[in-house]
Amino acid sequence: MDATDRKIVNALQGGFPVSERPYAEAATKLGIGEDDLIRRLDTLLSDGTLTRFGPMYHAERLGGALTLAAMRIPPQDFERVAETVNRFPEVAHNYARTHDFNMWFVLATETPERITEVIGEIERATGYRVYNMPKLEEFYVGLRFEA
């Protein structure tokens, strides 16, 4: 990351314009061109520096729910289970971990009750238990880079 990339990451964590040309507006505030901003974001995503670029919604404030879930999957069945879990539209993202609980994913649902329903559906579809770990307290950790 160069100084401009760090400036982009720092600035856009605080919000993104909602306008007819949001990238142009953000680029102007950063002192760069719209095409340069888009190219740099694409590069940061494609090289893995950023894992995602998009809005963060507070599902609970919209009447929905979020939870972190984990599963213990034998290595020989991991790919099948991952494909099955990822087919659920409520699965926001799914990660493999080196641990007894080796599959972790976030469920985001339109209603709180749907969390339990989706967990049951995943268990029936995969044949493995899903461990539900709902959020008890929310923390925000901002990441800032020296420019």
LINNORCOR-V816541 format. One line per field, one symbol per residue. ss: DSSP state (A for helix, B for strand, O for the rest). phi: phi as a letter, one per 40 degrees, with the letter a starting at -180 (. if undefined). psi: psi as a letter, one per 20 degrees, with the letter a starting at -180 (. if undefined). A space follows every 50 residues. Layout:
ss: ???
phi: ???
psi: ???
This chain:
ss: OOAAAAAAAAAAOOOOOOOOOAAAAAAAAAOOOAAAAAAAAAAAAAOOOO OOOOOOOOAAAAOOBBBBBBBOOOAAAAAAAAAAAAOOOOBBBBBBOOOO OOBBBBBBBOOAAAAAAAAAAAAAAAOOOOBBBOOOOOOOOOOOOOO
phi: .cccccccccccccibcbacbccccccdccgbcdcccccccdcccccgcb cabicbccdcccgcabacbbbbbcdcbdcccdccccccccccabbcbcad cbbbabbbbcbdccdcccdccccccbgbcbccbcccabbbbcbbbcc
psi: pahgghgggggihirpqorhmhhggggghikrqghgggggggghghjjgq iqorqoqnhhhjjbqqqpqqqopqhijggggggggiipiiogqpqpqnrg nipprpporhqhhhghggggggghhhjqqpopmqphqpqpoqpqqp.
